[in-house]
């Protein structure tokens, strides 16, 4: 069965730094894999406060009339040159040049428009930071209603062998399996489901579990994921059980085991879910796909916080999705 990744239209932010070019190189890979159309966006920082200061000093020029038009012309030319260098002509979309006080919010608002399926951006831009992902990238992940793939370096399909998907038993955490499946088919990779039991959140778990029996937790996870697919038949996905515990297959439509994606399940106990996720990913995984929201109530905040902290510390490529 042909796999169609929902990446028909991609938005790529750039500040023209060497680091941000990796996102453009990654988008070029998506053009090869999925025939995507790519839009570029550059946000010019709003510096009206300089205009006000200079007016007080009697400086005889106006930011809106004298400075921004020159900057807009220059950056528009840079966007055109980048698109021409990296994206085939038939796959080039819009070149978007905007002025904004908060670049992350401008990028997220543009990305939230209906035509986009995915935002691809670099972990860092031109601003120096010790964090794995810059504040702008973290905020885009937080504000975006669309999937965000954030990377340090562009990767090839043959470099992705294992995709890690953290799950908590909720529908929200199961949703990323749709994208994970399609990516796994493209990369011929396996999926690893990871559930972390944090002792201080046991009272808020949505599924019955015994801290001493990992198999019960595994069975509940697979059962809840199966319910999610049953409730969303349009996805055409299902879990096919294997005779081996903690090892199953994710299949689409009438695929058999040999055509499906191998799914391994890991249950770990730890006081810090984000530490367990990042430590495991750094040692074993090539890509992490996870939801920005989880269970309802207080636990929804907990999973959102976990995703945010993972983004701060994870050096591997990260795709985040907001359910719904």
Secondary structure, 3 states (H helix, E strand, C coil): CCCCCCCCEEEEECCCCCCCHHHHHHHHHHHHHHCCEEEEEEEEECCHHHHHHHHHHCCCCCHHHHHHHHHHHHHHHHHHHHHHHHCCHHHEEEEEEEEECCHHHHHHHHHCCCCCCEEEEECCCCCCCCCCCCHHHHHHHHHCCCEEEEECCCCCHHHCCEEEEECCCCHHHHHHHHHHHHHHHHHCCEEEEEEEECHHHHHHCCCCCCCCCHHHHHHHHHHHHHHHHHHCHHHCEEEEECCCCCEEEEEECCCCHHHCEEEEEEEEECCCHHHHHHHHHHHHCCEEEEECCCCCCHHHHHHHHHHHHHHHHCCCEEEEECCC
